């Protein structure tokens, strides 16, 4: 997949808060130390909108001085799982049917 089809996701620390930032045109920051899921819901909404526009994959980048190994491992697995879901969605018959129908109109 070429660079245009990569959405970067950065795991970083901001003012003692662990952040997973999805770098869309308008970045979405998920506070990993909070149970508030508003940002997570927003991220999924944008993810689906972006997927309608183009095929892409997510790439995790970890801030150089980031030290929390547990979050590194969990976020790596999370991004891998999201990428697998994105791939399966794009390859699904329903997805193909939706876009074939759209192209006919």
N, C-alpha and C positions, 0 to 999 in steps of 0.2 A: 504494500500500500504506500502510495507516495505521500510526501510531507503535507500536501494540501488536505489529505484525508485523515490527518491525525489531530485529535484534540488532546492537548496536554493537560495533565492533572498534576498539581504540585502538592506534596505533603510537606508542611512547614510549621514552624513555630512563630506565632505573632503574639508578643506580650504575654508569654507563658501560657498561651492557648494553642492547642494542637489543631491545625487547620488542614482540610483537604479542599483545595481550590480547583474547580473545574474551569478551565480558561476558555470559555465561550466568548463571543463578542462582548457580552456583559457577564464577567466572571461571577461564579456562584461559589461562596465560601461556606463549607460545612464545618461547624465547630464540633470537633470530635469529643470534647469534654462536656457537651451539653446533651440533654435528652430531647431538646426541641427539634422536631422533625420538619419544620416549615421550610428550611433551606434544602433539605433532602427532597421534599416534594417538588420544590421549584426546579431542582437539578433534573429530576426525572421528566418534568414537563418540557424543559428546554432540550433535553436529550432526545425525546421523541420528535420534537419539532425539527431539530437538526437532522435526524435520521430520515425524515421525509424529504429534506432538501438534497441530501447526499449520503453515500455510504462512508463510514469512517470507523476508526478504532481509537481507543483511548490509550494514552501513554503516560505512565506514572513517572514523575521526576521527584526525587527526594532532595530537599534542601541540604546543601553540603554539611552544615553543622548540626543537622537534625539527629537526635540521639535516642529517641524512644523506639527501641527495637520491636516492641509488641505492635505499635501502630504501623511500622514499616511492613511487618509481615502481614497484618490484617488488611492494610490498604492494597498491598500487592495482590493478595488473593481476591479482594473485592473488585479491583480493576480487571483482573483476569476473568472473573465470573461475569462482569458486565460485558466485556468483549465477546465472550462466548455467547451470551444472550443476544447481543447485537447481531452477531454472525448468524445465529439460528433464526432470528427474526427476519433478516434480509433474505435468507434462503428458504423461508417457509412458503408453502403454496398459497396461503392466505395473503401474505405480503405481495407476492407476485400477481395474484388475482386483483388486488386493490389497485396496483399500479397499471396493470393492463387495462382495467376498466376506466381508470382516469385518463389514460392515453386515447381511448376511443371517443371521449367527449370533446 
